[in-house]
Amino acid sequence: MAENQNSKDLYMIIKEKYQRKSVAGQLQSVFGKEIYHYSCLESTNKVAYLLAKKGAEEGTVVVADEQTHGEGRGDHYWYSPQGGLWFSLILRPRMISSEASRLSILGATGIAMSIDRLFSSLKVGIRWPNDVVIKDKKVAGVLIKVRAERCDVNFAIMGIGVNLNVREFPSPLSFIATSLIRETGDSTSKERFLESTLEELENLYCSSQVNGRILLEKARLFSSLLGRQVEVVTTGGKFQGLAQDLDEDGGLILRLESGLHKKILPEKGYVKERSPKI
Ligand code: BT5
């Protein structure tokens, strides 16, 4: 894995800005105060996990221009060519492992808020639990890996992939994926987008540790599912029903055709897309 020198200066600018803010006491924690930038990695999540195990601080970011084995949830892959923003953020939340479910929603909400802030003409949504979509096509995804000791979270890795300047997708992704360049016609600075997303994530993270409802309210605003009939694929089978609400654990409340309600946790399922996950 080779550290990239070309755009390192731009990442240095983000770092320095965060260091200044932290000295001025404007931020409680500092996402992006340490940024490891590589031209190519198998997966930023793997490197971030190793760094966290060695004690890297909360807020440390690992970013790669390209990933050869980008990971999705379970055994899903993540297509990660040049042009996208692929990064992992190390978190050390004070929570028990059963509460870590909500980190998926936090990641997706932070990305959606960043897109909304930078591209107000785009209608961005969250397809529970971890997809960020534009016109029902996936523009970004979130992958959470948690390491727990007994019941407490030791650290969590929040892996984020955003299709920024990816012009083409191989079939069958071309039917279900989109990118910011395809939607806006313009390329976006990776550094600017990273900076904005880290700011949104940090604000949400700090505020939601004080009051979990703040995150929930934002997530509801962006949800592309609430009020729609959906099919959820879970480890225990498929369920059809009305997506009625989200709860503080990041769970989806589904009203089944029988009238009964079912809560599905983020790590237990996903909403079926038009073509299957591969
Ligand atoms: C995700 O999984 O959406 C998690 C994506 C996380 C990627 C980041 S990149 C930085 C960090 N390092 C990593 O190795 N991973 C994280 P999931 O919900 O399982 O969605 C995966 C599915 O999305 C695949 O099965 C494909 O159908 C589709 N997919 C793959 N690549 C895509 C892309 N670039 N854009 C949109 N959809 C994609």
Residues whose N, C-alpha, C, O or C-beta is under 5 A from the ligand:
A	BS01	BT5	S43 T44 N45 H69 G70 E71 G72 R73 H76 Y77 W78 Y79 W86 F87 S88 N130 K138 G141 V142 L143 G159 I160 G161 A177 P276 K277 I278
